[in-house]
């Protein structure tokens, strides 16, 4: 089930989950993922362990979601430190499992490890997938606030265009908390000749510790409105959760109202958060949640 035909003519909401690190926790993660899948998102993405560790569980979880819930999945695949043989084996496995969509990423470099692989950048992975003989729908990542390793916006967009020219079909953004940043980013990349669909990534922040971890990973700009929310409600877990869901919902509604049709939500494997957002958007999306 390829994603693009499903996302071309209607408002949609999709969710991201992450696989377990070990097989011991697979059943509980699968249960959470299937509960999220029961909300009938347009698709679900499944992340990938750093350095390729745990990739087996990424593919298995995608397969279970498609088999049990009939929801198309987007399997993350990273290339840092990987050889062509490993990536080709992964492509064969995905094809065998009937998974048609790949999120092609360089991946985080594991601290203390020196990558020694055949794919220095995500564009190299995309090019390899496109030339592999398999007909995958390929997604790639983009950063509305500039990739942390880029020196400036021009360099970042140049590298992004390399991904598109290598053959990716769509882009999904890193989290952001100010929609104005996304709109400016979209203007700049369209001006640079990047015209593939872009799916904004929204992270509902439901605890004070979560925002600290998210900022460490993404270096996202925090607008005053959101900072005030965290400062005021962060010490009250239930209030912070409700406020964080409301803030994410408000971002999504503003994006829809501004002409963005397809939005991706980073659920952190929390079915209740996914359900609350879907409920808040039920009349907008025409769902019965």
C-alpha positions, 0 to 999 in steps of 0.5 A, spaced: 500 500 500 503 506 497 502 512 501 502 517 495 495 515 492 492 515 499 494 522 501 493 526 495 486 529 495 484 529 502 486 531 509 489 526 513 493 524 520 498 519 520 502 517 527 509 514 528 511 509 533 517 506 535 519 498 536 522 495 542 529 494 543 528 487 545 524 481 543 521 481 550 517 487 550 515 486 543 508 484 545 506 490 549 509 495 543 505 491 538 499 492 543 500 499 543 501 500 536 495 496 534 491 501 539 493 507 535 492 503 528 485 502 530 484 510 530 484 509 522 490 514 521 492 515 513 499 511 515 503 509 521 511 510 521 515 505 525 522 508 527 529 504 527 534 503 532 541 507 532 546 504 528 541 499 525 540 495 532 533 492 532 531 493 525 528 486 525 523 489 530 521 495 525 520 490 520 516 485 524 512 491 527 510 494 520 508 487 518 503 486 524 500 493 523 499 492 516 496 484 517 492 486 523 489 493 522 490 494 514 493 500 515 499 502 510 506 503 514 512 507 513 518 503 515 524 507 517 531 505 514 538 508 516 544 507 513 550 509 518 555 504 518 552 499 513 554 495 507 550 495 501 549 487 502 546 489 509 541 494 506 539 490 500 538 484 505 533 489 508 530 491 502 528 484 500 525 483 507 521 489 506 519 486 499 517 479 502 513 482 507 509 486 503 511 493 505 511 498 500 514 505 503 521 506 506 523 512 510 530 513 508 535 516 513 542 517 514 541 515 522 544 518 528 551 516 529 552 512 535 556 515 540 563 512 541 563 509 534 566 511 527 561 509 521 565 505 516 559 503 511 558 504 504 553 510 505 555 517 507 549 520 507 541 519 506 542 521 499 546 515 497 541 510 501 535 513 497 539 513 490 541 505 492 534 504 493 531 507 487 536 503 483 535 496 487 530 494 482 524 494 488 519 499 487 518 502 493 515 509 495 521 513 498 520 518 504 526 522 507 527 527 512 527 535 512 529 540 518 524 547 518 530 550 522 536 547 519 539 540 520 544 541 526 550 539 522 549 544 516 552 551 517 547 555 514 540 555 510 543 555 503 547 549 505 541 545 508 537 546 502 542 544 497 543 537 501 535 536 501 535 537 494 540 532 493 535 527 496 530 529 492 534 529 486 536 522 488 529 519 488 525 521 494 518 521 493 516 526 499 519 529 505 517 529 513 519 534 517 523 534 524 518 537 530 517 544 530 513 548 535 512 555 531 508 554 524 511 560 522 518 556 521 514 551 517 511 556 512 518 560 511 521 553 510 516 551 505 517 558 501 524 557 501 525 550 498 519 551 493 523 557 491 529 552 490 526 547 486 523 542 491 516 540 489 515 533 492 510 533 498 512 535 505 508 532 511 509 536 517 511 532 523 508 535 530 510 532 537 505 533 542 509 535 549 505 531 554 510 532 560 516 537 562 521 531 562 519 530 554 520 537 552 527 537 555 529 530 551 526 533 545 530 539 545 536 535 546 535 531 540 532 537 535 534 543 538 527 546 536 525 553 537 521 554 543 516 560 542 514 564 548 507 561 548 509 554 548 514 556 554 509 559 558 505 553 557 511 548 560 513 553 565 505 554 568 503 547 567 509 543 567 509 541 575 502 538 574 502 532 570 495 531 568 494 539 566 501 538 562 498 533 558 492 536 557 495 543 555 500 539 550 495 535 547 491 542 546 497 546 543 499 540 538 491 540 536 492 547 535 498 547 531 495 542 526 488 546 525 492 552 523 496 547 518 490 545 515 487 551 515 493 554 511 492 549 506 497 543 509 493 537 508 497 531 510 500 531 518 504 526 521 504 526 529 510 523 533 505 519 538 511 516 542 507 510 543 502 513 547 495 511 544 491 515 549 495 521 546 493 519 539 486 518 541 485 525 544 488 528 538 484 524 533 478 526 537 479 533 537 480 533 530 474 528 529 469 533 525 475 536 521 477 529 519 470 526 518 472 521 523 467 518 528 473 517 534 
